[in-house]
Amino acid sequence: MRRYSRITGTGSYLPPRRLTNADLAEELAASGVETSDDWIVERTGIRARHFAAADVCSSDLGVEAARRALDAAGVLAQDIDLIIVATSTPDMVFPSTACILQNKLGANGCPAFDVQAVCSGFIYALTVADAMIQTGSASKALVIGAEVFSRILDFKDRTTCVLFGDGAGAVVLEASDTPGILASDLHADGKHVGILCVPGHVSGGSVLGDPLLKMDGQAVFKLAVGVLDEAARATLAKAGKTAADIDWLIPHQANIRIMQSTARKLKLPMDKVIVTVDQHGNTSAASIPLALDTAVRSGRVVPGQLLLLEGVGGGFTWGAVLLNM
Ligand code: UT7
């Protein structure tokens, strides 16, 4: 009998400090940076974001989301046999955030590693976990997206610092004899490294180069709307489905206008799109599992529904996963 993987529990966590656009605009104004709630809402759909306290790392946010996903799945931490953390804001250069999180969770012993695909990280991590479950290398996996993007924001650059926030989302993915994950489609094109990057690196005890986020927003926007449409169609085609079969589209939560454009191209009404970007901004690898968990807990996403998850981000990376809940 063929072996599949299936999501059996979801969880998410946002750090308590919440800044509305007005709060952030006020803080930025104190250092001479001008922005407004109107601009941010109109151009992005973002209304608020959460920032972690200075001593809180991605693993701290991730472990809270993981505990909630384990509770929802009715799975004990010690029964987890694979941990994958998608993050671009790791706790340390090494070891991986997954190893640090594993120890906090008390799931010691199982393989644990990070995936670095920026805002597509959760889609990459879910696809890797699915493949490992299908081949029998794992049976109960935790797949987590966790970020503290506030650490890498340039608060003098209004074109980027208003966009991002901190948070984490997680799923428990278990082996199943019914699908689960039906298809996925991953891509990267390294010629676009420069349009979205944090170019600094550690060398000889110092950070060389700029350790803050740089983005050519318009270039990212244009690429994103094209590749998200291609990834959606390719993933649906692999599973013999069409956009009309989808119950929910759960895209990376970066900008409402990108989500609207994706939905329009797929001829999906916006009431089939899960939108949480207004509440937490762009949380990079955390945004898709955060949106998924929000939709599950609000009763919109229910077992048996067909979901298309889609991510796009630095690298340039992009991809999609089609699954039955
Ligand atoms: O997670 C990875 C994926 N990342 C993304 O999806 C981001 C993709 N890009 C975007 O979402 C959009 O390009 C942005 C939201 C970043 C920018 O929106 P835009 O509609 O492309 O604005 P723009 O860059 O063309 O800027 C328009 C104006 C400029 O002023 P001028 O030159 O027209 O006078 C900017 O200086 O808006 C100005 N502006 C701001 N004004 C107030 C830029 N940032 C701000 C700001 N507040 N925070």
Boltz pocket constraint, residues with backbone or C-beta under 6 A from the ligand:
constraints:
  - pocket:
      binder: B
      contacts: [[A, 34], [A, 35], [A, 36], [A, 39], [A, 40], [A, 43], [A, 44], [A, 119], [A, 158], [A, 159], [A, 160], [A, 162], [A, 216], [A, 217], [A, 218], [A, 220], [A, 221], [A, 224], [A, 254], [A, 255], [A, 258], [A, 282], [A, 284], [A, 312], [A, 313], [A, 314]]
      max_distance: 6.0
